[in-house]
Amino acid sequence: MANIFLDYMTKRAEISLLQNKSTGPIITFSREYGCFATQTAQNLVEVLTHKTKNNWIYVTKEILEESAKELQVTKQEIAHLFGADEKTFLGDLVISFSKKKYATDSNIIKTIQSVVRKYAENGNTIIIGRAGCVIAKDIQHAVHVKLIAPLEVRIKRIKERYDLSYEDARLKVISTDDKRKKFMSFFKGDLPDSELFDLVLNNHKLSEREIIEIIIKLMESRGLIKH
């Protein structure tokens, strides 16, 4: 029953995007687990704000917070979907008949789309994760980036960051990668990466400075920002 409901929910999640209203450029970051993007986004915001004389921001957890607020639930009550853990069909029905009737998985997905889309249309924003590369894929003034690194490198990073054993870190990386793929599938279906990303950058081989320079150069070459 749960699988039938998930299939139904995924089909309902096909995006009916609005006409492009963006008045400014955006960047989206997708990343394999262990390819930390937040610090890169922070530094890229500083570079872009200085270079363009416009205020840039980055968002990630804000999307969860705003989605929960719009649905009138706590962050914890919708976080399962960001972790790609589906509720049972029965659990979804219980919520649909409660005072929190807007917190069904299909409505959570629609709300995430709406919140991400708002940031994308406002422009001058870096969107980290949250299927931004799919939801904003029709925005012309955009650069969509995916950060990758070898599995062993990512395991080592997670091991050190969270003080885990090697095996626990390996399982955490593999599990989180799988959950992120499931979350993305709610939005992109079977679309391959080649249709979503402008840049796929190895943040083991490339330094943060090099990654920022590559993104800036691409934005300049596309006329999204001035030289």
MIDRENMI-765613 format. One record per residue (C-alpha): residue number from 1; y, x, z. Coordinates in nm, 2 decimals, m for minus. Layout:
<nodes>
(node NUM (Y X Z));
...
</nodes>
This chain:
<nodes>
(node 1 (0.00 0.00 0.00));
(node 2 (0.24 0.28 0.09));
(node 3 (0.18 0.46 m0.24));
(node 4 (0.25 0.14 m0.43));
(node 5 (0.57 0.09 m0.24));
(node 6 (0.67 0.46 m0.30));
(node 7 (0.61 0.42 m0.68));
(node 8 (0.83 0.11 m0.68));
(node 9 (1.10 0.28 m0.47));
(node 10 (1.10 0.58 m0.70));
(node 11 (1.14 0.36 m1.01));
(node 12 (1.43 0.18 m0.84));
(node 13 (1.59 0.51 m0.78));
(node 14 (1.66 0.58 m1.14));
(node 15 (2.03 0.65 m1.15));
(node 16 (2.27 0.43 m1.34));
(node 17 (2.56 0.67 m1.34));
(node 18 (2.92 0.56 m1.38));
(node 19 (3.14 0.70 m1.65));
(node 20 (3.26 1.05 m1.57));
(node 21 (3.57 1.02 m1.35));
(node 22 (3.58 1.38 m1.24));
(node 23 (3.93 1.53 m1.25));
(node 24 (3.82 1.87 m1.13));
(node 25 (3.52 2.10 m1.15));
(node 26 (3.22 2.10 m0.91));
(node 27 (2.93 2.33 m0.84));
(node 28 (2.59 2.23 m0.72));
(node 29 (2.34 2.45 m0.54));
(node 30 (1.97 2.39 m0.53));
(node 31 (1.75 2.64 m0.36));
(node 32 (1.40 2.74 m0.27));
(node 33 (1.35 2.74 0.11));
(node 34 (1.46 3.07 0.25));
(node 35 (1.73 3.12 m0.02));
(node 36 (2.02 3.05 0.22));
(node 37 (2.31 2.90 0.03));
(node 38 (2.56 2.80 0.30));
(node 39 (2.72 3.14 0.35));
(node 40 (2.74 3.19 m0.03));
(node 41 (2.91 2.86 m0.06));
(node 42 (3.16 2.94 0.22));
(node 43 (3.26 3.26 0.05));
(node 44 (3.27 3.10 m0.29));
(node 45 (3.50 2.83 m0.15));
(node 46 (3.74 3.10 m0.03));
(node 47 (3.74 3.28 m0.37));
(node 48 (3.79 2.95 m0.57));
(node 49 (4.07 2.83 m0.34));
(node 50 (4.25 3.15 m0.37));
(node 51 (4.19 3.18 m0.75));
(node 52 (4.28 2.82 m0.84));
(node 53 (4.54 2.75 m0.58));
(node 54 (4.35 2.42 m0.51));
(node 55 (4.16 2.35 m0.19));
(node 56 (3.78 2.37 m0.24));
(node 57 (3.52 2.24 0.01));
(node 58 (3.14 2.26 0.04));
(node 59 (2.92 1.98 0.17));
(node 60 (2.56 1.95 0.28));
(node 61 (2.50 1.79 0.62));
(node 62 (2.81 1.57 0.56));
(node 63 (2.61 1.38 0.30));
(node 64 (2.35 1.29 0.56));
(node 65 (2.62 1.19 0.81));
(node 66 (2.81 0.97 0.57));
(node 67 (2.50 0.81 0.44));
(node 68 (2.39 0.71 0.79));
(node 69 (2.74 0.58 0.87));
(node 70 (2.75 0.37 0.56));
(node 71 (2.40 0.23 0.64));
(node 72 (2.51 0.17 1.01));
(node 73 (2.22 0.37 1.14));
(node 74 (2.18 0.71 1.32));
(node 75 (2.12 1.03 1.12));
(node 76 (1.77 1.05 1.27));
(node 77 (1.68 0.71 1.12));
(node 78 (1.73 0.83 0.76));
(node 79 (1.64 1.20 0.80));
(node 80 (1.28 1.13 0.72));
(node 81 (1.38 1.08 0.36));
(node 82 (1.57 1.41 0.34));
(node 83 (1.24 1.56 0.46));
(node 84 (1.06 1.36 0.20));
(node 85 (0.84 1.18 0.46));
(node 86 (0.80 0.83 0.34));
(node 87 (0.79 0.55 0.59));
(node 88 (0.49 0.31 0.57));
(node 89 (0.53 m0.01 0.37));
(node 90 (0.50 m0.21 0.70));
(node 91 (0.76 0.01 0.87));
(node 92 (1.00 m0.06 0.58));
(node 93 (0.94 m0.43 0.61));
(node 94 (1.00 m0.42 0.99));
(node 95 (1.34 m0.26 0.93));
(node 96 (1.43 m0.49 0.65));
(node 97 (1.40 m0.79 0.89));
(node 98 (1.59 m0.62 1.17));
(node 99 (1.96 m0.58 1.23));
(node 100 (1.93 m0.25 1.04));
(node 101 (1.83 m0.42 0.72));
(node 102 (2.02 m0.18 0.50));
(node 103 (1.80 0.12 0.61));
(node 104 (1.51 0.06 0.37));
(node 105 (1.41 0.37 0.18));
(node 106 (1.53 0.23 m0.15));
(node 107 (1.88 0.16 0.00));
(node 108 (1.89 0.50 0.16));
(node 109 (1.84 0.66 m0.18));
(node 110 (2.11 0.44 m0.34));
(node 111 (2.35 0.54 m0.06));
(node 112 (2.28 0.91 m0.10));
(node 113 (2.35 0.87 m0.47));
(node 114 (2.68 0.69 m0.39));
(node 115 (2.79 0.95 m0.13));
(node 116 (2.70 1.25 m0.35));
(node 117 (2.86 1.08 m0.65));
(node 118 (3.19 1.04 m0.46));
(node 119 (3.21 1.41 m0.38));
(node 120 (3.12 1.49 m0.74));
(node 121 (3.39 1.27 m0.89));
(node 122 (3.66 1.41 m0.65));
(node 123 (3.60 1.76 m0.78));
(node 124 (3.68 2.10 m0.63));
(node 125 (3.36 2.06 m0.43));
(node 126 (3.04 2.26 m0.39));
(node 127 (2.74 2.04 m0.32));
(node 128 (2.45 2.21 m0.15));
(node 129 (2.11 2.04 m0.20));
(node 130 (2.09 1.66 m0.17));
(node 131 (1.98 1.62 m0.54));
(node 132 (2.34 1.70 m0.64));
(node 133 (2.23 1.86 m0.96));
(node 134 (2.07 1.53 m1.07));
(node 135 (2.32 1.28 m0.94));
(node 136 (2.61 1.48 m1.09));
(node 137 (2.44 1.59 m1.41));
(node 138 (2.67 1.40 m1.64));
(node 139 (2.98 1.55 m1.49));
(node 140 (3.11 1.77 m1.77));
(node 141 (3.32 2.00 m1.55));
(node 142 (3.02 2.13 m1.35));
(node 143 (2.80 2.43 m1.29));
(node 144 (2.45 2.37 m1.16));
(node 145 (2.29 2.66 m0.98));
(node 146 (1.94 2.72 m0.85));
(node 147 (1.87 3.01 m0.61));
(node 148 (1.52 3.15 m0.61));
(node 149 (1.35 3.45 m0.45));
(node 150 (0.99 3.57 m0.42));
(node 151 (0.77 3.39 m0.18));
(node 152 (0.70 3.69 0.04));
(node 153 (1.08 3.76 0.07));
(node 154 (1.15 3.40 0.18));
(node 155 (0.87 3.41 0.43));
(node 156 (1.01 3.73 0.58));
(node 157 (1.36 3.57 0.60));
(node 158 (1.23 3.26 0.78));
(node 159 (1.02 3.47 1.01));
(node 160 (1.32 3.67 1.12));
(node 161 (1.56 3.38 1.14));
(node 162 (1.34 3.15 1.35));
(node 163 (1.14 3.42 1.53));
(node 164 (0.81 3.29 1.40));
(node 165 (0.48 3.45 1.33));
(node 166 (0.40 3.54 0.97));
(node 167 (0.16 3.25 0.93));
(node 168 (0.39 3.00 1.09));
(node 169 (0.67 3.12 0.86));
(node 170 (0.45 3.10 0.56));
(node 171 (0.34 2.74 0.64));
(node 172 (0.70 2.64 0.70));
(node 173 (0.82 2.78 0.37));
(node 174 (0.54 2.62 0.17));
(node 175 (0.58 2.29 0.35));
(node 176 (0.96 2.27 0.31));
(node 177 (0.94 2.37 m0.06));
(node 178 (0.69 2.08 m0.11));
(node 179 (0.92 1.83 0.08));
(node 180 (1.22 1.94 m0.12));
(node 181 (1.03 1.88 m0.45));
(node 182 (0.93 1.54 m0.33));
(node 183 (1.29 1.45 m0.24));
(node 184 (1.41 1.57 m0.58));
(node 185 (1.14 1.36 m0.75));
(node 186 (1.30 1.05 m0.61));
(node 187 (1.60 1.12 m0.83));
(node 188 (1.49 1.33 m1.12));
(node 189 (1.14 1.20 m1.20));
(node 190 (0.97 1.45 m1.42));
(node 191 (1.28 1.62 m1.55));
(node 192 (1.22 2.00 m1.58));
(node 193 (1.45 2.26 m1.43));
(node 194 (1.56 2.36 m1.78));
(node 195 (1.74 2.02 m1.81));
(node 196 (1.91 2.05 m1.47));
(node 197 (2.04 2.40 m1.41));
(node 198 (2.29 2.62 m1.59));
(node 199 (2.20 2.92 m1.38));
(node 200 (1.88 3.02 m1.20));
(node 201 (1.97 3.32 m0.98));
(node 202 (1.74 3.55 m0.78));
(node 203 (1.91 3.61 m0.45));
(node 204 (1.67 3.89 m0.37));
(node 205 (1.76 4.08 m0.68));
(node 206 (2.13 3.99 m0.68));
(node 207 (2.37 4.04 m0.40));
(node 208 (2.59 3.75 m0.28));
(node 209 (2.89 3.92 m0.44));
(node 210 (2.71 3.94 m0.78));
(node 211 (2.61 3.58 m0.75));
(node 212 (2.96 3.47 m0.69));
(node 213 (3.10 3.68 m0.97));
(node 214 (2.84 3.53 m1.22));
(node 215 (2.94 3.18 m1.12));
(node 216 (3.31 3.25 m1.15));
(node 217 (3.26 3.42 m1.49));
(node 218 (3.07 3.11 m1.62));
(node 219 (3.34 2.88 m1.49));
(node 220 (3.60 3.08 m1.66));
(node 221 (3.42 3.10 m1.99));
(node 222 (3.38 2.72 m1.99));
(node 223 (3.75 2.67 m1.91));
(node 224 (3.68 2.51 m1.58));
(node 225 (3.91 2.76 m1.40));
(node 226 (4.16 3.00 m1.54));
(node 227 (4.10 3.37 m1.58));
</nodes>
